[in-house]
């Protein structure tokens, strides 16, 4: 491989490395923001603002009913 081709290949590799790092950082920022927003809004506290049964509780009640237990 000629020197010019090596330089082009190295340059492309460095650009791709920087691009990959930028994508990782942006992804982490997006995911962290969304997850932390959910935590701050109380989604995982068990005392959310939603009324009624959550999906997990509904599945548990159905599971108990199917096995002969009571729903509540």
C-alpha positions, 0 to 999 in steps of 0.5 A: 500500500502506498503512503498516500493510501495509508494516510487516507485509510488512517484518516478515515479510521480516525474519523470513524472512531470519532463518529462512533464515540460521538454516537455513543455519547449522544445515545448515552445522553438520550437514554440517561435523560429519558430514564432519569426523567421517568425516575423523577416523575415517580414511575418506579416508586410504586406510588405513581399518579396512575389509578387502578392496577398497573400491568404487573398487578393485572398479570398477577391477578390473572395468574392467581385467578387462573390457578384458582385463587382470588383476584384480590 
